[in-house]
Amino acid sequence: MAAKTFSKTKIKKGKPSTKSNTKKQTKLKTTSSGIELSKSFFNPKNPLPVVYQPNSTTQKSKQTLIQWIKTNKRALTDDLKQYGAILFRGFEIISPQDFEEVILNIDSNLKNNYLGTSPRNQVTKYIFTATELPSAYPIMQHAEMSFLDSPPKKLFFYCGKAPGKFGETPITDLRKVLKEIPTHIREKFEKEKIRYSRVYNGPSNQSRFQFWKTKRWDEMFQTKDKNEVEKTSKKQNFKVEWFGKDDLRLVNTTLAIRKHPESNTLAWHNHSQVFHIDAARKEYWKIFVRQKTIRGFLVAVTLEILTFIKKITTKKEYLDTHCTYGGGQEISGTELKQIQNVFWNNISLFSWQNGDILVIDNYSVSHGRHPFTGPREIFVAWAD
């Protein structure tokens, strides 16, 4: 598809790597704007993401990138449709405000209503911190807000400060995941869909997040008015249950496999590998095998203990996050492990660099966060 906008290219095969200085590069000419950028992949065998970089110091400015985007919309659309994620690297994007200006030229339909679970701080009209969760905690891969009936179509990340060590945002092609999910699991999700249950503390609890709970409902709904919460929940097909002093439980059933709104391709599109009670502890052992840190081992053991305690002290329906098949049948630990294995078999990892902008097709590619040390500033935005 991109051949209509770019000159033909040849990409040499190389060994897989997550390091930016080992990726294969190919210079491509943009005939419409006259700006020549390089297009490359970290690993041609797993072309996720597509990487665009300036070819000279004169091309590094924010305005040059914006001009290139304006005149190459078709190429970007085609790349996003084919690969699912695009990384702009090496441009002078030095603030969240710069980030917002750039992505408004990619998609002007940015939104700032966030019904997700991660604690975030709003920085500009459309830009938020990616998460305020502790650096040691893993965020399992998922499509943004896939528990909604109508999730965002695009997701944007910006690296304001690269982490000292680790802290990657792993991404995976959800179309490939769907193809590799065991048939019996896929068929059950297709037939029954998926049911989510989420429990939130209320304004009376001043803690912003606990080990599983990520924020209070007044943060998510941006109001302390229960009537307003119920109105919004009704629009989202959430069943509302108030309990305790001011705690809230939300239950909804939605699709686990979704068709892309434009390309009609099917993808694995749910939070089963995130909201399952065993998800974090199983995921952390995989991360520990890769990172091999003492902290990672201690966190993994702690997760094992806390998950066990949570299981024996809390009814399933009142776990902080929980998911089942749409009919109420539990997703077994074995099934969860098989799902997670497919994600890890197709994972794409790269180290952040300051100024990076990552554009994700939210119906085709998942994202997450690996634990890290040192400062890390990643910002996020989304579009419908």
N, C-alpha and C positions, 0 to 999 in steps of 0.2 A: 504493500500500500504506500509506504513512504517513498517508493521510487518515483512517484509522480511529482514529488517536491524536491528530492535530492538526486544528485548524480549517483550512479551505481557504485557500490563499494565491495571490497573484498576484506573479509575479516579472518585473520589467521587464528588457528586454534592454539590454545595454550593451556597450561595446567591451572586447575581451579585455585582461586586465591581470594581472600577478603581484603587484601592490601591494594590501595588505590594505585600505587606506583607499579603494579605488575599487570594491570589490565591492558587488554589489546585495544589500540585506538585506531580510528579511521577518520580522516578528514572528509567532511561532507560539505558541499556548497549549497547555500540557500539561494536559489536563483531569483526569488522574489525580493529579497532585501539586500543582497550583495554581501551579507555577513557570513563568514565561513567559520563554523564551529566543528569540533571533533565529536564524533559519536562513537561510543565504545561500550563494552560489557566487562564486568569484573571476571566473569566466567562465561565464555560463549556457549558452553554446554548447558548452562542454566542462566539464560539471558534476562536476569532480573536483579537490579533495574537496568534500563537503558541510561547511559551516562552522557551528558552533554557538557563540554568544557570549552572555554575560549582558547584560541590558537595563539594569541599574543596578548601582551599587557594592554594593548589599546582596546581590547574587546572585553575587559573585565568589569566595566562599569555597569551599574544597575540599569541605566538607560539603554545601553547596548542590548542587554538581555531582554528588556521589555520590548524594544523594537523588534528583536528577533522573534519573540513570542507572537507579537501582533501580526507579523508577516508569514508566520509558519504554523498557524492554527491547525491547518489540515494535517500537517506532518505530526504534530503533537497528538492530535486526536487519533490518528492511525497507530502511532506508537503505543499510546495508552490502551487502545483497543486490543492490539496484538500482544503486548508484553505485560501490561498491567501496572507498571511503575516507571517513573522517569526521575532521574537525579540530575539536578543542575549543580555543578561543582566548579569552584575557582572564580566565582563572580564576587564583586564587592557588595555583598548584602550584609550590612553591619548592624541591623536593628530589626526588631519585630515590625516596626513601621515600614521599613524597606521590604520586608517579607510580604506584608499585606499589600503593598503597592504592586509588587510583582505578580502575586497570584490573582489579584483582581483582574489582571489582563489575561489570565488563563481561564478563569470562570468568575463572572461578576455576580453570580448568585450565591455568595457566601452567606452563611447563617451563624447565629450566635446563641440559639436556644439549645441547651445541652441537657439531654435526659440520660446521659451515661452515668456510670457509677464511680469513675475516678475523680478525686478531688483536684480541681483546676482553678487557677487564678486568671481572671481576665486582664489582658494587658492593653489591647486596643479594642476597637469596635468589634473586630472579628477574630482577633488572635488571643489564644489562651496558652498558659503553660501546659505542657503535655500531661503531666501528672505531678502531684505533690507527695506521692507515696515514697516511703523510705528507700534509699538506694539499694539495700540488700534484698528487697522484695521483688520477685519476678512478676512480670505481666505476661500471661500466656497469650499466644497469638489469637487474633480474632479480627473480624471485620467490624469497623466502628458502628456501634449501636445496632448490631444485627438482631437484637432482641425486639426491635421496633418493627412494625408492619411496613414502614417506609424509611429505611436507613438512608444516611447521606450517600450521594453518588460518588463524590470525590473527597479525598483526604489530603491535607498538605502538612508537611513537617519542615521545620527550619532549625538549624543548629546554630545557636548563639554562642555556645561554648562547648567544645568537644570534651567528653569525659577523659579523665586521666588514664583509666584502664577499663576495658570492656564497655558495658553500657550500650551495646549495639541495639538497633531497632530491627529485629529479624523480620523478614517478609517472606511470604510463601504464596505461590499461585494457587488459589482456591479451586480453579478449574481442574488442575492436576490432582489436587487433594481428593476431589469428588470421584475422579476416575479410579483412584487407588484405594478408596475406602472399601472395606470388605462388603460384598454384595448384600449380605443379610442385614448389616447395619444400615446401609443406604436405603434399602427397601423399607425398613421399619420407620425411618425418619421421613421418607417420602409419603408413606401411608398415614402415619400418625402425627406428623409435624413434631414440634418440641414445646414443652411447657416450662416456663421460667417462674421462679419464686424468689423475690428479693425482699429483705427486711432492712428497714432504715430506722435509726434513732431519730428522735424529734429534737426541737429547739431546746428542750430542757436538758439535753445531754450536750455539754460544751465541747466534748472531744470531737475533733473533725473526722478522725477515722480510727478504727480499731484494726485488729489483725486481719479480719475478713471484711468487716463493714468498711466502706471507703469514704462515705460522707453522709451527712444528715439529709433528710428529705427536704428541709427548708432551703438547703443549698441547691439541691437538684431542681426544685420547682420554682426557686427564687421568690418564695412567699411563705408566710407562716399561717396563712388562711387555709384551713382544711377544706373549705368549700371550693376554693380555687384549685387546690390539689385534685379534688374529685372531678372537677370539670375537665382539667387537662388529662387526667387518667382516663376518663370516659372517651375522649377523642383518640387516645392511644390504645383503646381496648384493654386497659389494665383493670383488673378486678381489685378493688380497694378494701383492705381490712385494717381497722384501727385497733390497737390493743395496748395494754399497759398504760402508762401515763400519757404518752403521745407518740408511741412507736407506730410504724406503718409497714404493712406487708402488701406488696404488689404481685399479682399473679396474671400471667397472660400466656396464650398459646399462639404460636406463629410459625411461619415456614422455616424449615431447617435447611432446605435446598432452594436456591433462588435462581430465577432467570434474569439475565442482564437486561435492563430496560431498553437498551439500544441494540446490542449485538445478538440478544436472545440466547447467548451461551449459558449453560448451567454451571453453578458453582456451589461448593460446600459453604454454607452461610449461616452459622449459628454460634452460640457461646457455650456449647457442651464442654469444650476443652478448657473453659474458663470458670464457669459457674459450678461445675461438679465439685463436691466436697473433697474429692481426692486429687483434683487437678493440680493444685499448687505443689503438694508434696511430691507427686510423681514427676512433675516438670523440673523441680529443683534438682533432683538426682541427675537428670540429663544435663542440666546446666553445670553441675559440679564436675561431671566427667570432662566437660570441655574446659572449664576455668581452673579447676584443681586448686582452690584456695581453702585455707583453714576456715575463714569466715563462711564460705559456701558450705563446707561440711557441717559446721555448727548450726547454720540456718536450716539445712536439710533435716538434721536430727530433730531440731526444735519443731519443725513443721510436722514431722511424724508424730511427735508427742501431742502437740496441740490438736492435730486432726483427730487423733484417737480420743482425746478428752471431749472434743466437740461432738463427736458421734455418740458417745455414751451419755452425754448430759443434755442434748438438745434434740427435740423432735425434728424429723426431716423437714416438715413443712415450715419450721421456724429457724432453719439454718439461715445464716446471713445471705448466702446465695445458694440456690439449688436448681437443678433442672432434671427433667424426666422426659420420657417419650410423651407425646401429646395425650395418650390414654392414661397416663399416670404410672406406667411401668418404669422401674428404675433403670438407668443406664449403668450397666455393670462395670466393675473395675477393669475387667478384661477388655470390654468394648472401649472404654476410655483409653486404655493403653494402646490399643490398635489405632485409634484415631490420632493420638499424640505421635505415634511412630510414623504415620504418614506425613504429618507436618514436618517432623525432623528429617525425614528422607528427602524432602523437597525444599528445605530451608535455604535462604540466601542471607548471608551475613556480610556486612561491610562496616568499617570503622568510620564514625562521623568525622568530618572536618568542619572547622568554623566557616559559616556562610553557606553550607549545603542547604538546598531546597529539594525535598522529596515529594513528588506528586504521585498519589496512589488512586487507582480505580477501586473504590471500596466494594464493588460488586465482584471483583476478580482477584484481589490480593489482600492478604491479612497482614497484620503488624502486631508487634509486642514490644517488650523491653527486657533486656538482660540486666542483671545486677551489675553494679559498677562501683568504683572508688574515685574520689576526687570530685571537683565541681562538674556539673553537667547541666546545660541549659538548652532544652529542646522545647520548641513551641509548636502549636498545632492550630489548624483551621479546617473547616469542612464546607462543602457546598452540596446543595440539592440539585 
